[in-house]
């Protein structure tokens, strides 16, 4: 983690409508490639140029990271955004170091690299260019259609190293989207971005994540997302049920009491003894989505995209079956 490796420079606010009420905490990071401890994720290294996220998703598992720096997992996470302004320079230094072995790096594992702040700070172009220069394989998970701004850079990167992308699109339902992901681009716009990436030759899949029991888990919702993902040429569709770790749980349950009060007893029962839904629930969700994919004719990514995606998976760390569900199993 990088919780003790940040040096604060300044706090800034901007008067433009999209940034009102948001404070940006500009910091210098001593390191930008972070090691992931344990063996339960399919990658060892991550880059997160921001901490906190204006997407304001009620369920975000990364909310807890704000508590590492004397901020809270609720409103602070959504309105106090840490910006690692020297990310590109630090990354170039780390990639050029003799001790770096060129392992796969996952971006978007804690906060979205294409959230609203990226439109102003433009950290990602330099990050992608550095990874491309050193031919370092990487993946990006996002909900931000701003990624299309960097499509030419991603196309260039895919010519010299393994690159994959994925969009988190848990629902196409307008009400559920507006309530649970108020700061994100419209899910249809995200699906259009999936298609644009695949059309350009950059592998892109869809994460049905997280699926919210009683809200977005009905078969019609799942079928709508699956069919749209197939039409967009998605390389994969990965369903993941909601999990609620400490501190995130408290924030989510408060939101649930306001948005869907009738579901509070169900969630209290489901997540009473564990942050994860039961293994039976997870397996059933996977079975249902797999059946919907088959029923819709199966995945049909462009042949070149499919080959790149599967080649990029070679040598990645496998998902551990002993853990309660993998938030990023596709990357």
C-alpha positions, 0 to 999 in steps of 0.5 A: 500500500502507499498510505505512508508514502505521500507528501502533500503539496496543496489543496485546490478547488475549482469553480467549474460546475462539474467540480463544485464541492470537490476538494483536490489534495495534490500530493507527491508520491514516492512510489506509484507501482504498488505491490498487492500482498497475498495470493487471492488476486490475479495480479501482483502490482497496481497503479492508482493515480488517485485516491477517492472517487467522484463516481460516488458508488454506494457499494465501492469497496475502496471507500475504506482506503480514505480512512488510512489518511484521517478522512472518512469512507463516506462523503470524504471519499466522494469529495476529497480526491487525492491526486498523485501529481507526479505519477508519470515521473515516478512511474518512469523511474520505477519502470527503468529500475533494474529490479523491476521485472516487467510484470503485469500492472493493473490500473483501476483496482482501488479508484477509477483512473478515468473519474472526473478528476482525470479530465483536468489532471491528465495523468493517464496519458503519461502513464500509458506512454511510460508503460508503452515505452517499456513494453510493460503489460497492463490492464485497466478497469474503469467506469469512465468513458473518458478512457476513449480520449486515450484510445490512440495511446491504447492502440499503440500500446497494444501493438507492443505489449499485452493490454486489456480493458474492462468496464464495470456495468452492473445494470442498464436500469435507469433507476438503479443506476442513478441511485447506486452510481450517481457520479458515473457515465450512463451505462449505455455510454459505457457499453458504447465505449466497450464497443469502441475499444474492441472495434479499435483492437483493444480487448475490452470486457464487461464486469457485471459488478457488483450485482446488488441482491434484490436490486439488479440481480433479477434475470431480466436485468442480467439478460439486458447487460449480457446481450448488450455486452455481446453486441459490444464484442466483449471479450468476457462477461464476469458477474460478481455479487456485492461484498461488504467489508467493514466501513464500506458495510456501514456506508452502504447500509445507510444508503440502502436504508434511504434508497431501498428500506424494505431490503435492509433485513435481507441484507442484514441476514445475507451479510451477517457473518461474512463480507461475502454472499454465500458460496451457493449464492455466488455459484448460482449467479455465475451459473445464471449468467453463463446460461444467459451468455450461451442463450444469447449465442455466446461471446463474439469478440473480434477475432484479433481482439479475442486472440490478444485477450487470451494471450494476455491472460497467459501467465497471470496468477489464477484466482484462489478458490478459497476466498469469498469472491474476486472483485477483479477476477477478469484482469 
